[in-house]
Amino acid sequence: MTISCATCSSALEEGSLVCPNCGTTVAVDSAIAVTGSTDAPAYKHDEDLNGIGGWLILPAIGLAIAPFVALYIIFMVDLPVLTDSKYQEVLTRHPALPGLLIFEIIVNAFFLAGSLGLNFLFYKKKRVLPTCMIAYLIIQFLLIMADNLATAAFIPSANTAGNIFEVVRSFVGAVIWIAYFHSSIRVENTFVN
């Protein structure tokens, strides 16, 4: 496409950022307006936005890590507290704690199964993934909120600031990624199988 300088009307080479004649900075929008060209601007077309790239890399990384996080929490945090003899005194002092730990194990088992299923859908680029991801994020937020509310109700001395941070982090993450999976052109073009 041939463009002209908006100030002195000199011909500019494609991709020029400054007019060699008068030194005026060349903006892509003004170059198009001056020449009257209807050529597309120098950005990717909607069809080019497909595949696992752009912001979609972040959910890909999160989904790859999520099963390991769930396994770690189940086997290195919750089960040892429930079964290790050194925690029995705490468990007897707080009779609701074993039930709460069992609930957390069930929730983390759901997170494990959900993240494995989402990984399958994600890497097979299944059309149903955005809907499943949105449902997973909503359920994840609700379960984290329920777990933290139950912890605060049964164990008032629990780390309240940490619990609030976990709920807020889950909520903000859900809002961001739900909006992304709902309206992203890349998501729409990638998950087509």
N, C-alpha and C positions, 0 to 999 in steps of 0.2 A: 504494500500500500504506500503511495506517495503522500507525504505530509508536508505542510508548509509552516514556517514560523508565524505565530500569531502577531508578532510585532513588526517584522520587516518583510514578510512573505517569501523569504528565501526557501528554496527546496532543502529538505532535511533528509538525511539517510534514515532508513528504518532502524528503530531502536535508539536514536539520538536522544540524549537527555538535555543537551544544551545546543542552541543555535550557534554554528561556527561563525556566522556573519556578525550577529549583534550580541551574543552571549546570553540571550533570554533562555530561562529554564523552560523546557518543553514538557507539558503535561499531556498524557495520553488522551484524556477527555477533550482538551482544547485542540489537539492535533486532529482528532476526528471531527470536531465541530468546524474547524477551519476548512478542511478538505471536503467536508460534506460526505465523507465515506460512510458506508453502512456496514463495513467489515466489522466483525466481532472484535471486542477488546481482547487484550492479551491475557485472558484468564481461562481456566479450564471450563469446558462445556459440561453440562449436567451429565452427558453420557460418559465423560472421562472420570467421573467420580464413582468408581466402583472398586471392589476388592478391599482387602484389609489394609487400610492405609489411613492417613489423616488422623482424626480424633478416634477412629475406630480401633486404633492400636491400643489405646488405654483399656477399653473393655476386654480386648483380647488378652492383655497381660493379666488383668484382674481375674478373668475366668480361668486362666492357666494356673494361677496361684491359689485360687479359692479352695479347691479340694484339699490341698496340703494344709491350709490354715484350719479348715474344719477338722481334719484328722488330728492335727496337733492339739487343738483345744479339747477334743474328745479324749484322746489318749494321754496327753501330758498335763492337762489341767483338771478337767472334770472327774474322770475316773479315778485318778490318784487321790483326790480329795474325798471321794465317796468311799474308797476301799482301804486307804492307808490308815494304819492304827494310830498314827500321830495326830490325825484330824478327828478322832472319835470323840474327844472331849468337846470340841467345838460343835460337832454334829449333835451331841446330846444336849448341849446348852441351847441350841436353836433347832427345835424339833421340825421346823418347816424346811430346813436346809437340805436334807436328803431329797425331798420331793422337788425342790427347786433345782438341785443338781441333775436329777433325772430329767426334768423338763428341759434343762440346758443341753443335755446329751441328745434328747430327741430333736430339739431345734437344730443343733449342729449336724445331726444325721440328715435332717431335711436339707440343710445348706449343702452338705456333701453331695447328696443325691441330685439336688437341683443344679448345682454347679457342674456336675458330671454330665447331666442331660443337656444343659446349656452349651457346654463345650462341644458336645456332639453336634447339636443344631448349628452352632456358630461355624465350625470348621467344615461342615457339609453345606453351609450357606443355605439353610432351609428357610423358606418364606415365612414360616411360623415363628422364627426366632424373635423378631421384635416384640410380638405380642407376649411370648413366653418370658422374655427378659423384663418387660414392663410388669407383668404379674409377679415375677420373682422378686423384683425390687420393692414392690408394694408389700408383699407378704414378708419379706426380710425386714423392712422397717417396722411393720406391725409386731412381728415376733420379738425384735430387739427391744421395742418399747414395752411390750408386755413383760418380758424378762426383767428389764430394769425396774419397772413399776413393782413387780412382785418382790424383787430383791429389796427395794426400798421399804416395802410394807412389812416384810418378814424380818429384815435385818436393818433396823434404822441406823446402826453405826457403820453401814457399808459406805464405800467411797462414793458419795453423792456427786461430787464434781466430775469424777470419771464416768459415772453412769449418764449424767446429763450430756457430757461431751460425746459419748458413744451414740446416744439417741439423736443428737443434733447432726453429727457426722453422717449417720445413716439417712436422716431426712434430707439433708442437703445433697448427698450423693444420689439419692433416689430421684429428687426433683430434676437435677441436672441430666442424669442419664435417661430418665423417662422422656423428658423433652427431646433429647437427642435421638433416641430410638423411635420416637413418634414422628419427628419431622425431618430427619436427615435425608438428603438426596443420596448420599453415599450408602446409607443403610438400605434405602429403597432399591437402589441399583445393584447392591451386593447380594442380598438374600432373596434369590429368585427361584431356587430349586423346590 
